[in-house]
């Protein structure tokens, strides 16, 4: 994960980070003195710590060595990413249908894609975003006697986003998924008594959002898709 150090410091200046405490860490101050403690909260220049002897206290970030100030900034940044700053919604976009007819079958071909709308509720920009997705499509079969004879197809892909601005939303588009609807023309029937129509259907999408190499958000529509399917 690559984030400019200046952005990390601004997180400390502008945001309050609250999360489960970090592991114990050996801090060193600007005079070389060491202390075993773990961070419990960062708010601006204030760093709340729990010492190994159980004492909870508040200190200024500036008392620590440059190395430890970087550690504190990274802790604050990672805590922010884990705090639910991203909200995701889905819409779909369809192309115009292309109609054709042959052999007593009327066909309508078109393509559809998901639009993954990501809202950044934080007061900071984030860069190096990767959106990975899994789309399920039910592909109906012509002349099938039952809809259950169709196939479930999986489409996996990714989209790269250079930046999510603070307090704004952006959209990442998936690949176009080919879709087909068909029906028999008047006067035609299938010899096996199959249904006269077929229709492909999108069954759902599962999205994982990374900032750098860190997974910061995971969501699916429908919600149970993550439990029922394998990535």
N, C-alpha and C positions, 0 to 999 in steps of 0.2 A: 504494500500500500504506500502510495506517495502522496503526501499532502505537504504543502509548503509550511515551514515552521511558523511563519507569521500568522497563517490561518489558525494554527494550533494555539498560539498565544492569544489570539483574539477570542477564542472560545473561553479562555480563562477570564478574560476581561469582561465579556458580555453575558456569559451564561452561568447558571448554577447547575452543577452536575450532581445528581443523587442516584446512587445505585448500590448494589451489594458491595461490601468492602473489598478492597484488593487484598492480595496475599501480603504477608509481612515482607518488608523490603528494608535493606540496609541503606538508610539515607546518610548523606554526608553534607555538612554545612560548608559555608565559604571558608571557614577556618580549619577544615579537615576533621572536625569532630563527627563521630558516627552515632546513629540511633536506629534501633529496630522499631519499625512502625508500619502501619498500613493506612492507606487513604480511605476515608469514609465519605468525603464530600469535598468538592471544589467550588468556590463561589468567588469570581473575580480574582483578586490577589490572595484571598484567604484559602488556606488548605487545612481541612479538618482531618486530624489523624488520631489513630488509636495506638498508643505505644505498647510495646510487648509486656510492660508491667501492668497494663489495663487502664492506664490513664488516658482520658480523651482530652484533646486540646486543640486549639486553633493557632496556626502559625502563618507567617507571611511567606509566599513563594520565594521571595528574593533572598531568604536566608540560606537557601539550598545551593549546592554546586550547580554548574551549568548542565551537567549530565542528569542530575536529579530533577532539574526544572524541565528538561525534555521529557523525562519519565512522567512527571506530573501532567504535562501538556498532553501526552499521548493517552494517559489514563482518562483525562477529561474528554478528549476527543472520542475515544472508544465508548465511554459511558454515554455520551450524547448519541452516538449511532445506535446504541442498544435501547434507547429510551422511547422508541416509537415515533420518531420525527417524520417518518414518511407515511403517507396515506395513499392507497392505490385503488383505482376504480377502472372498470373495463367498459368499453363501448365496441361496436363492430361497424365496419364499413363494407358495403357490397358494391361490386361493379354492376353495370347494366347486364341484364340477361340476354344471352344470344340464343335465339330460337332456331330449331331445325326440325326436319321431319323426314323419316325414311322407314320403309318396311312396316308401315302402320304404327310407328312409334313417334310421338312428339317429344322433343327434348328441349330443355332449357339449361344452358351452361352459364355459370357465373363464378366469380371468385369472391371470397370474403376474408377479411383480416381483422384481428383484434387490435384495438388501440389501448395501450397500457398507459393510463394517465396517472402520473406520479406527482403528488403535492409535497413540497418540502416546507414543513412548518417551523423549521429552525431559523435563526437569524443569521445564518452563515451559508455561503455557497459551498457546494460539494462537487468535486471533480472526479474523473475516472470512474464513471458509472457503467456497470454492465448488467443488462437485463437478460436473463436466460428464461426460456419458456418451454412448456410442453403443452401441446394442443391435442385434444382428442376429437376425432371426427368419425361419426357413424356413416358408413358407406352402404347405402341400400343396394340391393341386387335386383336387376331387371328379371322378371319372370320368377321371382322367389314366391313360394307359397306362404311364407311367414316372414314378418319383419326380422325375426330373430336370426334368420339365415344371413343377414348382412355382416359386414366386417367392421371392426373398430380399428381405425388407423391412427398412428401416432406421428406427430410432427414436432421435432425439437429444433430450436434455433436460439439465436441471441441477437441483441441489439446493443450497440455502444453509444453512450451519451457523454459528451465532453464535460457537461456542466449542468447542475441543477441549481439555479439561483435561489438565494434566500427568499422565503415567503412567496414562492412562485410554484407553478406547476408546469410540467412538460409532458410530452406524449412520445412514447416509443411504439413503433408499429411492428407487428409480426409479419412474417411472410404471407403472401396470398395463398389461401387454401382453395383448391378447385372443388366446386360443388356441382351436383347434377340433380335435376328433377325431370321425371318422365311420366308419360301416361299413354295408354293405347288410344288410338284414334277410334272414332265411332265405327262400330261394326266389327271390331277386332277383339279377340279374346286369346288368352294363352291356352295352349293345349293341355297344360297340367292344372288348369283352373286357378292359376296364380292371380294375385291382386293386380289391378290394372294400372296402379301408380307406384312410383318409387320416389324417394326424396332423401337426399343426404342431409345430415344434421350435425352441427357443432355440439359436442357433448360437454366441453369445458376447457378451461385453461388453468395452468399452474405456473406461477411466476416466482423466480428467485432474483432478488436485486442485490448486487454487490457494489460496494464502494471500495475501490482498490481490490484487495483479496478478501475483504471481510463481508460475509453475508449479513445484511442489515435488515432485510425484510423478505418474508415469504408468505404468499397468499394464493388461494385457488378459488375458482368459481366454476361449479358449486363448491361450498366449503369442504364437503367430505371427499373431494377428489384427492386431496393429499393423504387421506387415510386409506382410500381404496386402491389407489394406483401406485406403481413404482416409478420413480424418476428414471 
